[in-house]
Amino acid sequence: MIILGFAEPVYYLTNTPFHIEPMSEEAFEYAHMYGQFHWGLSAWAFYVPAIVALCYMLYKRESRDIKFSNALVPLLGSRFPGSPLGKLIDIIVTFGIVASITTSLGLAVPVMSKLISSATGIPESIYMNIFVFAVWFFIFGWSVFRGLDKGIRQLTNVNMALIFGFLAIFMLCTPTGEIFCMEVNSLGLYISQLPRIMCYADPFGDKAFLNEWTIFYLAWWLTFVPIMGMFIAKVSRGRTLKQVITGQMIWGTLGCCTFLGILGGYSLYLQKNGIIDLVSILQTEGNEGVVLATTIDSTALVLGTATSDKLDPDQDPHLYNRFSWAIMIFALSIALSMTGGLSLIQKFAIVLGFPMIFVVILISMSALKAMREDEAGRHPK
């Protein structure tokens, strides 16, 4: 989020939606707003069906299995999880989880290498990238080894403190009034243009913006459905569905839009006022020229859960299971970041995210059926 918060609006200045003239005032306005559409309510809404279905099966139906195939029992029957199709669903979910996190790592590592190189003077190289991966792997390995309460929760708390501290310091050093003005304008632009944005298909153009950004994000959010659904379900015992859904929709959206509004606004301010030509830097050096840890260990935990049988919601997967997935995630991320860059990463997310459309549809139908059955009193407690 921090990485793309700086860079994403700059991309939109030249690869514009609605065939807006690149680098025009209108392009600057849409550049500040469009990322907040991609990362806002429409993104967080993707996770609702999975969260509802898994939470309902775990805490209402008192299931002992957190797998997606088990959440489809109300729709497809009690034998479905052990059937070939049920196993296929779990495999699709596993690939989706792997795609989501390797995409994130593939975007992040080159940026970290660039920052280390700038601070130390050590030239960037493949060995620098491997070093960054190794350091992260050590941190995440420790967190995975410690489990949910002692590892992931502690790392999350540290990350949140660092993030809010960074944001507070950053705001003191930037033109706050200018950024606030951008955000107010973006809010109005978002509200007035939302129907057009939601239906934008670019039928008479080359669909460059649509394919490289909106479709990529739709696929990327779909790959995150298993992680968000399983992880939030696992930590939501004692809360109502309303609390879980409104919490993630409101706070998730506000968090993402805050970073995009502030960091992206500052990038646009620098570009518009001729202080730094970020467009040229982005075109020549990539994301890392224009400008980060709980997700990976949470993913290893979720992957371990998805590939374990009869695991209670309060029980962590076996250590070797979690650690094996962590190793595979890093290996695949290294391969992606060193072979194809952003373009390959985007294609990777789109290909593996597409099958999740059908899983989301099925799980939504299953959750609705379970609720109707329980409401009618046809399912015994």
C-alpha positions, -999 to 999 in steps of 0.1 A, spaced: 0 0 0 28 24 9 47 15 -23 18 19 -46 5 49 -26 34 70 -40 36 55 -75 1 46 -86 -13 81 -92 18 90 -112 11 61 -136 -24 75 -141 -10 108 -154 1 92 -187 -21 61 -188 -53 79 -183 -89 67 -180 -117 79 -203 -91 90 -229 -83 121 -208 -54 142 -222 -22 130 -204 -7 154 -179 -37 178 -181 -53 193 -150 -82 168 -155 -56 140 -156 -42 151 -122 -77 152 -107 -85 117 -119 -50 104 -109 -56 113 -73 -91 98 -72 -89 67 -92 -66 47 -69 -90 54 -41 -117 38 -62 -95 7 -69 -86 3 -32 -118 16 -17 -153 1 -10 -155 -18 -42 -123 -37 -32 -133 -45 3 -167 -57 -8 -151 -86 -25 -143 -102 8 -178 -101 23 -192 -133 8 -162 -154 20 -161 -138 54 -199 -143 60 -199 -179 47 -169 -190 67 -179 -172 99 -214 -186 97 -202 -222 92 -177 -220 120 -197 -202 147 -233 -208 138 -232 -243 123 -202 -251 146 -182 -267 119 -147 -279 127 -132 -272 92 -124 -238 79 -119 -248 43 -139 -232 15 -152 -266 3 -168 -270 38 -185 -236 35 -203 -250 4 -219 -279 23 -253 -260 27 -254 -256 -11 -239 -289 -24 -243 -314 5 -223 -329 33 -202 -352 10 -190 -323 -12 -158 -315 7 -144 -350 1 -155 -351 -35 -132 -344 -65 -150 -311 -71 -146 -302 -34 -109 -309 -36 -107 -288 -68 -123 -259 -50 -97 -261 -22 -69 -263 -48 -82 -232 -66 -84 -213 -33 -48 -224 -25 -35 -211 -58 -54 -179 -53 -37 -174 -19 -3 -180 -34 -10 -155 -63 -21 -127 -39 10 -128 -17 36 -134 -44 22 -105 -63 26 -83 -33 61 -94 -26 70 -91 -63 60 -54 -62 77 -47 -28 112 -62 -30 126 -40 -58 115 -10 -39 132 -21 -7 164 -29 -27 163 6 -42 159 22 -7 188 2 7 210 11 -23 202 48 -19 209 48 18 241 27 17 256 34 -18 257 -3 -25 248 -9 -62 215 -27 -69 218 -62 -81 202 -96 -80 221 -103 -48 206 -72 -31 171 -86 -40 180 -120 -26 193 -103 6 160 -84 11 141 -117 6 164 -134 31 158 -107 58 121 -108 53 121 -146 54 139 -145 87 113 -121 101 83 -139 87 98 -173 97 100 -162 133 64 -150 132 52 -182 115 71 -203 141 55 -184 170 19 -188 156 -11 -164 156 -11 -150 191 26 -148 199 39 -141 165 15 -126 140 -3 -105 165 29 -90 179 43 -83 144 10 -67 134 11 -44 164 47 -33 156 38 -28 119 8 -6 128 28 15 152 55 21 125 29 28 98 10 54 119 43 69 131 55 72 95 22 88 84 22 114 112 58 124 105 52 125 68 22 149 73 44 173 92 68 175 62 43 179 34 19 207 21 -11 195 42 -35 221 29 -28 212 -8 -33 175 -1 -65 181 19 -78 202 -11 -70 173 -34 -88 148 -12 -120 169 -9 -120 173 -47 -114 135 -52 -143 127 -29 -167 148 -50 -153 134 -82 -157 98 -69 -194 104 -59 -203 121 -91 -185 97 -115 -190 64 -97 -217 50 -121 -195 58 -151 -164 43 -134 -183 11 -125 -195 6 -161 -164 18 -179 -156 -7 -207 -137 15 -232 -155 0 -262 -139 23 -288 -104 26 -273 -74 4 -268 -85 -6 -232 -50 1 -220 -60 17 -187 -88 -8 -181 -66 -39 -187 -35 -27 -169 -52 -13 -138 -89 -20 -132 -90 -56 -144 -57 -63 -127 -71 -50 -94 -103 -69 -98 -83 -101 -103 -59 -92 -74 -88 -86 -50 -102 -120 -60 -70 -137 -52 -71 -121 -17 -106 -134 -10 -94 -167 5 -68 -149 28 -92 -123 40 -121 -147 44 -102 -174 63 -81 -151 84 -109 -127 94 -131 -157 102 -104 -173 123 -100 -141 145 -137 -130 146 -150 -153 173 -174 -134 196 -184 -107 171 -216 -104 151 -215 -106 113 -226 -69 112 -196 -59 133 -172 -79 112 -185 -66 79 -189 -29 88 -155 -30 105 -136 -42 75 -155 -22 50 -152 11 69 -117 8 84 -102 -10 55 -115 16 30 -104 45 52 -69 31 57 -63 25 21 -78 58 10 -58 77 36 -25 64 23 -34 69 -13 -48 104 -6 -17 115 13 12 97 -3 -3 100 -38 -13 136 -33 23 144 -23 36 127 -55 12 147 -76 21 179 -58 58 173 -66 50 166 -103 26 195 -108 49 221 -93 79 209 -112 98 199 -81 106 164 -92 97 148 -126 83 116 -112 67 106 -145 102 104 -161 116 86 -131 88 61 -132 92 54 -169 130 48 -166 134 32 -131 100 18 -122 82 18 -88 114 16 -69 126 49 -83 96 67 -70 94 57 -35 59 -40 47 54 -74 67 24 -89 84 7 -102 52 32 -129 45 31 -147 78 -7 -144 79 -7 -160 45 14 -189 56 -10 -194 84 -40 -193 61 -23 -217 36 -15 -241 64 -52 -239 75 -64 -244 39 -44 -276 35 -51 -292 69 -80 -315 77 -105 -310 106 -87 -280 121 -106 -261 149 -109 -223 144 -87 -217 175 -60 -242 164 -30 -233 143 -18 -256 115 13 -277 121 45 -257 122 61 -276 93 30 -270 71 31 -233 78 69 -230 73 68 -250 40 43 -226 26 64 -196 37 94 -210 18 74 -216 -14 59 -181 -13 94 -165 -11 108 -188 -39 79 -179 -63 81 -142 -54 119 -142 -62 112 -158 -96 84 -133 -104 103 -102 -94 134 -112 -113 119 -124 -146 91 -102 -157 86 -72 -134 52 -54 -131 38 -67 -164 43 -104 -155 31 -98 -119 -1 -83 -133 -7 -112 -157 0 -137 -129 -26 -122 -106 -52 -120 -134 -48 -156 -145 -49 -171 -110 -76 -147 -98 -101 -154 -125 -113 -188 -112 -121 -172 -78 -151 -155 -95 -170 -188 -96 -159 -197 -60 -172 -163 -47 -206 -169 -65 -210 -204 -51 -200 -194 -16 -225 -165 -16 -253 -188 -27 -242 -213 0 -242 -187 28 -277 -174 18 -291 -209 17 -277 -218 52 -292 -186 66 -326 -193 51 -326 -228 64 -317 -218 99 -342 -189 98 -369 -214 89 -358 -238 116 -350 -266 93 -315 -271 104 -309 -287 139 -285 -270 163 
